[in-house]
Amino acid sequence: MKIKQYIKKYNILLQWWLIFSIINLGVVGGYATDLVMKINDADFTKLSFVIFVIFYIFTVKLGMNIYHFCKNKNLSTEMRIETAYENNESGWFTSDILLTIGMIGTVLGFIFMLSSSFSNINATNLGSIQHALTTMSAGMSTALFTTAAGLICSLILKIQLFVFDKHLEKKEKNVS
């Protein structure tokens, strides 16, 4: 009986923990397959890593908010729900910031690609064309990696926030 009560009380925390564990498995998989090194080599702005760090910090922050929501018995349920909603607002804002940083990386990658590729190109010289294509690929890979990082991290953070918000809505209906 005690285990069922524990699972019921900490259900949302256990759901967050599952998502967090999957994220960590993805990080380990990224290192094992050298994806992290490929991103490091390709993204000259390093905005992808800025996105990953912000995402990870706010995922942990959300987990702490969920833990405090489940653990705090000193406040009424209404106050706990209101506090949790207020704490989630920064997470929703951050998920939009992750998208924005990804788009900034996209623009910077395209600017780098277009400004440095065609400035010294000589159509009759095969070497200058190869150099232009190499430079273009560096800018394009930055654009694509930062876009992907922003989209994926924002999506995963929004999923976590959505799940917690739905849990809060259900708790709110039970209180009313």
N, C-alpha and C positions, 0 to 999 in steps of 0.2 A: 504494500500500500504506500509506503514512504517513497519508493522509487517513482510511482505514478504521479504523486504530488510534486516531486522534484521535476519530473519531465514536464508536467503541466505548467509549473511556475517558470521554468527556464526554457520553455519551448522555443521562443524567439531567439534566445541566446544560442541554443543548439543549432538552429537554422543558420544563424550568422557564422557560427564556428565551422559548419560544413562548407559554406562559401569561402571563408577565409582559408580553410585547408586546401580547397581546390585551387585557390589563387597561389598558395605556396607551392603546391605541386607543379603549377604552371611555371613558376619562377625556377624551380629546380630543373624542370624539363627544358626551359630556355637556356640554362647554363650547360646542361648535359648535351644539348644539340648544337651548341655554339651560336645560338640565335642572339644571345646577348652581345657576343663579340662582333657578330655581323652588324647589328644595329649600331654598336659603338664605332665601328669602322666606317659605316655608311652615313651616319647622321653627324655632319660637321657642326651643327648648332648645339647638339646634345640636349635638345628640347625633349626628345623622347624620354630621357632619363629624368628630366625635371617632372614630366607628366607621371612617370612611374612612382617617383618619390612622393609627390603630392597625393596620388591615388592611395598609396600604401599607408601614408600617415592618416588620411581621412577614413580609410577602412578600419584601422585600429581605433581611431577616435569614435567611430560609430559603434564598434564592439564595446568600448568602454561605456558609451551612453546606454547601450542595451543592457549591459551588466548592471549599471547603477539603477536603471529603470526596474529591473527584476529584483534587485537586492534591497532597494530603499523602502523601508517600512515606516519611516518617520513621517513621510508626507501622505496626504490623502491620495486616493487614486486619481482624482481630477487634477491635482497639482502635479502628480508624476506624469500624467499624460500631457498636460500643457508644457511642462518642462522638456519632455522628450520631443514634442513638436518644435519647440524653439531651438533645441539643439540640432534637429534635422535640417533646419533652414540653411545653416552654413554648409551642410553636405550637398544640398540641392544646388546652391550657388557654386560650390567647388566643382560639381560635375559639369556645370556649364563652363567654368574656367578651363577645365581640362580640354573641352572641345575647342575653346578659343585658342589655347596654346598650341593645339594640334594644327589649327588653321593658320596660325602665325608661322609655324614651321613649314607648312605647305607653301605659303607665299614666299618665305625666305628661300626655300629650295628652288622655286621657280625663278625668282630673281637671280639667284646665283647661277642657275642653269642658263638662263637667257643672256645675262650680262657678260659672263665670262666665256661662253662658248662661241659666239659669233663675232667677237671683236677682232680677232686676229686670224680669221679663217681665210684660206686661199684655196679656191675651188680646184685649182690645177695641181696642188700639192697634196698627195695622199696622206702624208704625215700630219699635216695641219687638220685634215678632216678627222683622222683618227684621234688626235688630241681633243678636238671639239666634241667628239662623241664620248670620250672618256670624261671630260668635264661635265657634259650634259648628264651622264649617268650619275655622277656624284650629287648634282642638284636634284635630280629626279628621285633618287633613293632617299634623300633627306625629306623631300616633300611627302613621299609615300609612307615612310616610317613614322614621321610625326603625325600624319593624318590617322594612320592605323592606331597608333598609341593613344591618341586623344579620343578616338571613337570607342575603342575597346574599353579603356579605363573608365570613361564616362558612362558607358553602358553598364558595366559591372557595378559601379558605384550607385547608379540609379536603381538597379535591380535590388541591391541591398536596402536602399532607402525606401523603395516601394514596399518591399516585404515588411519592413518595420512599421511604415505608415499604416498599412492594412491591419497589422496586429494592433496598433494603437486605436484605429477606428473600431475594431471589434471590441476592444476593452471599453472604449467610450460608450458604445451601445449598451454594453452590459451594466455600466454604471448608471446610465439614464433610466 
